[in-house]
């Protein structure tokens, strides 16, 4: 245990990696605040229809998916640091527009209201496709190969801690004195994006591309990346598990409606409830610092996604705020196991020259499935009702685990220490 502890802490001695983790933390905090605020603005200022919440997710997913094929090719041919800097700068500008749109004293953009939110989210989806294609490949260039699993744990921890704080801060600022004003939330996001930009600038490693892949065209490049993913059964199985778990188990987007219609509480309660999965994920990350899911990675992956589905169902059945919080806590805890195992598999099995493309495909599988899952959840809530849609999503997640296990029974025996 002391060996794993020393290895896990040791990766933080790498200065560039420390700066990256701080940049990732502030970037994620800003993004989590941003989307929490947008969902609150839509629900409390424009429409209490769950389907509108789902459409916001779809507005981000469509450009994310369409551009990700190109962004992976682009990330493999350009410096990762430059891509990240440009993306964060554009997100900062987007936060400025949201601030202007939400500020009650500025009438130039206020008249466009909901339309501005959808347009900005659409643009953010495009930007996130480049972030998704560059972030994990950049980590691989900052740390040695033997530290990949530990770097994935710290990366996941920084992301989830930011996920805890983001919705809380957004809900507290948004609901301050029952004012329901997103302007100062978006102003805070601007400051956080600026901090992320600062720490990315402090990283000395430029994230240079591999020299031997510069002659490959876009279509051939994308084809090569897709071929690698679909021919590697372990990578494909891990991606598919997370894809369908997020797609069907996307109850998070319904938390504003669940807090209001089932628990009969306000936006402040939403902020705390929204952080429950991230709190669970951080708790699990601490456990995995001492007990990393290495030799029994396959079993850990299957059981964690299965448990995610079970606790999603139990969340849907909750009538108490505290029970709902606890169930969401466990969904986050078990989801983080699958996240770390999947990232470890991708980092260890992907050739350096293909990391951008494979990371982009991973982002299509996982990143966009969050938004498509949000649409699915909103649509299912419209058709089935709020609570039945959550139960349906958890049940489908369980069925997916059983299906993947049947298709690829060798997955349960996966040992990432032998990769």
N, C-alpha and C positions, 0 to 999 in steps of 0.2 A: 504493500500500500504506500509506503514511503517513497518507493521508486516512482510510482505513478504521480504522486503529489509533487515530487521534485521535477519531473518531466513537465507536468502541467504548468507549474509556476515558472519554470525555466524559460518557456517560450516568451514570457513577458519581458525577459531581459533584452530582447531584440528591439532596439529603439524604433525602427520603422514600423514594426508590428504594433508597438504600444501606441504610436501616433495613429495608425490605422484603426485600432480598436476605439480610440477616443473619437476619431472622425466618424466611424460607423455608428457610435452611440448617439452623437449629436444629430447626425443625418436621420437616423431611425426615429429619434425622439421628435424631430420636426415633422417627419412624414406621418407618424402616428397621431400627433396633435392635429395635423392638417386634415386627415381623413375623418377623425373623430369629430372635429368641428364641422366639417362639411355635412356629415350624417346628421348631426344635431341641428344644423341650420335648416336642412331639408325637412326634417321631421317636425320641428317646432315652429318654423317660419313659413313653410310652403305647403307641405302635404304630410298627412299621417298615414298614407297608403304604403304598405310594405313593399309593393311592387316598384315604387319610386326609389326606395333604398337599393333594391336589386338592380335597377337601371343604371344607377351611378356606378356600380361595380362593372356592369357591362360596358359602360362608356370608357372605362380604363382598360378593360381586357382586350377589346377589339384592336386598338392601335398597338398594344403591347405584343399581341400575337403576330400581327402582320409585319411589324418592324423587327422582331426578335431574330428572324432568320438572317436578315442583313446585319444586325448589330453584332451577332456572333462572329460573322466573317470579318467585320470591321475591327472588332476587339482583338482578333488574332493577328491583325496587320498593323495595328497602331499601339502607341504607348498607353498602357492602362491608366496611368496617373492622369494623363491629359484628358482622357475620356471622362474620368470621374470628376475632375475639376470643372469641365464644361457643363456636365450634367447638374452638378450642385449649383453652379451659377444660374442656370436656367430655372431650377427649382426656387431659388431665391427670388428671381424676377416674378415667377408665378405666385409666390406668397405675397409679393407686393401688390399684384393685381387683386388677389383675394381680399387683402386689407382694404384697398380702395373700394372694392365692391361692397364690403360689409360695413364700412364706416358710415354712420348715419349722417355725418356732416358733409359727405362728399356725394353729390347727386349725379355726377357725370356717368358713373357706372351702375349706381344703385338701381336705376330704372330697369336694367336688364336682368337683375335678380338671379333666378334659378338657371337661366340660360348661361350666364357667366360661369356658374359652378360646373355645369356639364362640359363646357368648352375647356375650362382649365383642367378638369379631370382627364379629358381626352388627350390633352397635350402632355400631362403628367405620365399617362400610360406610355406615350412614345419615348419620353425621357427615361422612364424606368426600364425600358427594354435594353438600353445601353448600360445602365447601372447593373442590371442582372447579368449581362454578358461579360462585365469587366471585374466585378467585385471579387468573386471567388478565385478566378485566375490570378488576380493581383496578389491575394493572400499566398498562393502557391509560390510566388516569386519572392515573398518576404521571409518565409520560414523554410528550414530544411525539411526534406521528405519525411523523416522519422517523427517530426512534430506536427504532421498534418491533422491527426485526430485531435490533438490538444489545441491546435489553433482553431479547429472547427468548434470545439467546446467553448472557448473564450469568445469567438465570434458570435456564436449562438447566445451566449450569456449576455453580451453587450446588447444584442438585438432585443432580447426578451426584457431586460431591465428597462430599456427605452420604451418597450411596449407597455410596461407597467405604468411608467410615469406619464407617457404621452396622453392617454385618454383621461387620466385623473386630472392633470393640469388643464387640459382642454375643457373638461366638464366644469371644473371649479371656476375658471375664468369666464366661461360661457354663461354659467348660471349664477354668477355673482350678483347678489341683490335681485335675483329673478329678472335680470335685465335682458337675457337671451341675446347677446350681441357678440358675434364672432370676430369683430374687428381686432380686439386686443389679443385674441388667440393667434390670428394670422400675423400680427406684429411680432409676437413672441417667436413664431416659426421663422421669421426673417432673421432674427438674432441667432437662432440655433443653426440655420443653414450657413450663416456667416462663420460660426465656430467650426462647423464641419469643414468648410473651405479652408480655414486657417490650418487645421491639423493635417489635411491632405497635402497642403503646400509644404509642410515640414517634413514629409516623407522624402527621403533622398532617392530611393529606388524609383526609376521611371517606369518600370513595368514594360521593358522592351519586348517587341514581338520576336518570334523565332525567325531567323533569316531565310530558312529554306522553303517557306510557304508563300513567298511574295508573288510568285507567278500564277497562282491559282485564281481562276475567275470566281465570281460570286456564286453562280449556280453550281459549279463543280465543288466549291468550298462547302456550301450548304448540304449538298448531296453526300459528301464525305462524312460530315458530322452526323447526319441522320443515319447513315449506314452503320457507323460505329455504335451508336446508341441501340439501334434495333437488332444488331447482331450480338450484342453483349447481354445475355439473359439476366445476369445479376443486376446490371445497371438499369435495364428496362423494367425488371420486377420492382426494384426499389422506387423508381420514378413513378410507376403505375400505382403502387400502394399509396404514396403521398398524394398523387393526382386525384384519385377517387375519394380518398379520405377527406381532402379539403373540398372537393367538388360537392360531395353529398353531406359532409359534416360541417358546412359553413354556417353554423348557428350564430356566430359572432355578429353578423350583419343584422340579425333580428333582435339583438339585445335592446336597442332603443324601444322597439315595439313591445318586447317581452317585459321590460321594466315598467312601461306605462300601462299596458293592458292586462298583464297577468299579476305583476307585483304592485301595481298602482303607486309607483314612486316617480320622482322627477329626474332631471338630467344629472344632478350630483350623484345620485345612486347609480345611474348608468355608468358614470366614469369609473367608479370602484368595481362594478360588476364586469366591465369591459376589460379590466386589468387582471382578473382572476386567472385566465389561462396563462398569461405571461408570468405571474407570480409562481404558478405551478411549474412552469418551464425553468425558471431560475432555480427553484428548489431541486428539481431533477438534475440540472446542470451541476450543482454543487455535489450531489451524490456521484455523478459520473466523473468528476475530477478524481475521485478516489477509486471508483469502480467503473472504468470506461468499458462500454459494450464492445469488446474486441473479439474474444474467442467465441462468444455466443451471440455474435452480431445478428445473424439471421433470425434466431428465435426471438431475440429482443425486438427486432423490427416487426415481426408478425404479431407478437403479443401486444406490443405497444399500440399498434394501429387498431387491433381488435378492442383493446381497452378504451381507446379514444371513442370508438363507436358506442360502446356500452354507456360511458359517462355522458355522451351527447344525448342519448335517450333519457337518462336519468335527469339531466338538466331540463329537458322538455317537460318532464312530469313534475318538476318542482313547483311548489306553491309558496315556499318560504324563501326570503331573500338570502338567508345564510346557507340554506341547502343548495340553492341555485349557484351561489358563489363557490361552494365546495365542489360541486360537480364540474363547474368550469375550470376550477383549479386543477382537477385531475385530468381533464381533457388536454390542458396545456402541458402538464407533466409528462404524459405519455406521448404526446405529439413531439416533444423535444427529443425523446429517444430516437424516433424515426428520422428526425431532421439531422442529428449528429451522425447516425449510421449512414444515411444517404450521402451526406457531404463527404464522409470519409471514403466511401466507395468511389465516388466521382473523382476525388482528388488523387486517389491511389491508382485508379485504372485508366485515367485519361492521359494520353500523351501531351506533352507541353505545347506542341504546335496546334493542338485541337481544343485547348481549354476554353477559349472564347466561344466557339461554336457549341461545344457540349454544355457549357454553362448557360448559353442562350436557350438551348433546347430544354435544359433543366428548368429554366425560368418559365418557359412556355408551359411545361408540365405542371410546375408548382406555383410560380408567381401569378400567372394569369388564371389558374384554377381558383385562386382566392376570389378574384373578381367574378369569374363565371359562376363559381359556387355561391357568391352573393346574389347573383341574378337568379340562379336556380332556387335558392332559399326564399327570395322574395316572391318569385313566381309560384312556388309550391305553397307558400303561406296564403297567397291569393286564392289558389284553387282548393287546397285542403283545409286551410285554417292555420293559425299561428303555431299552436302546440303540435297538431298532427304532422306538420311539415318538418319540425325538428326531430320528432320520433322517426319519421320516414328516413331522414338523412342519416341518422345513427344506424338504423337497421341496414340501409344500403351499404354503409361502410363495413359493417360486419360481413355481409355477403361478399364484398370485394376481397376481403382478407382470405376467406375460404376459397374463393375462385383462384386467386394468385397462388395460394399454397398448392392447389390441385394442378395448376398449369406448370409450376416450377417447384416441385417438392424438394429440390436440392437447396433452395433458398434457406431453409431452416438450419442447414448445416454450415452456413457461411461463417468463416473465421477470417476477419480482415487482417489479422497479424500474418497470414500466409499469402496475402496479395503482394 
